[in-house]
Amino acid sequence: MNDTMKKVGVARKIERPNTKEFIYEIFEDFLEFHGDRLYADDGAIVGGIANFEGMPVTVIGIQKGHDLDENVKCNFGQPNPEGYRKALRLMKQAEKFKRPVITFINTAGAYCGIGAEERGQGEAIARNLMEMSNLRTPIISIFIGEGGSGGALALAVADNVWMLENGMFSVLSPEGFASILWRDPSRVDEAAALMKMTAKDLMKDHVVDRIFYEPQEGLENNLNFTTEQIKTALRETLGGLKSMPTEELLEKRYTRFRQYGEFSE
């Protein structure tokens, strides 16, 4: 197993802290909201309002569980379209009240079941991409584990994109890459290395703006080690983003994503 697949394994650990654990460590007075006002509440996405050192913020994230029962409730961190619509509802509310948006991402990808497709999975993701690109309030996205394809990108069109040391972000899983490209899932290590999906690779390609280190004993054993770094980064960043003229904020966000192709080899 190469270094990339080792990091993938760490990102997928069932013991790895989930979105709610990060929220409760970083923010105060979190009040969770439910439902998309169209179909249902999706347990795979949690969100609501909170305070960060006295500043009202909207926090949204993709939730995973630590055991089978928890994972069934949150669909193993694979959102349905109603989850993305709930997230968008909260983001538009944040825009109305001028609250910064902080998203936490940890998903293998959007749920690809028949029901999700019937209810407009692709449209829900595409709408989030469009709306986030023009959302008139600051957005910070943090990859705390897996980041799979459009299911992750639907919460990651942000002014700043941050990632934990063992986070990952890719168009699909290494297993899927090997199966599709070579029809040989045993080449998963080779696929992972080619995909440049780790925090270090993504930082080099300007996809990620900041990396947070994890404790040697494992994130699940010392979450505070990493959340203190996140708190410091939020203190350094939120004020500047909030004070930036809205049109400049949107222009910088647009430029950030348009320049990706310039860095590819």
Secondary structure, DSSP 8 states (H G I E B T S, - for coil): --HHHHHHHHHH-TTS--HHHHHHHH-EEEEEE---SSS---TTEEEEEEEETTEEEEEEEE---SSHHHHHHTGGG---HHHHHHHHHHHHHHHHTT--EEEEEEES-S---HHHHHTTHHHHHHHHHHHHHT-SS-EEEEEEEEEBHHHHHTT---SEEEEETT-B-BSS-HHHHHHHHTS-GGGHHHHHHHHT-BHHHHHHTTS-SEEE---TT-GGG-HHHHHHHHHHHHHHHHHHHHHS-HHHHHHHHHHHHHTHHHH--
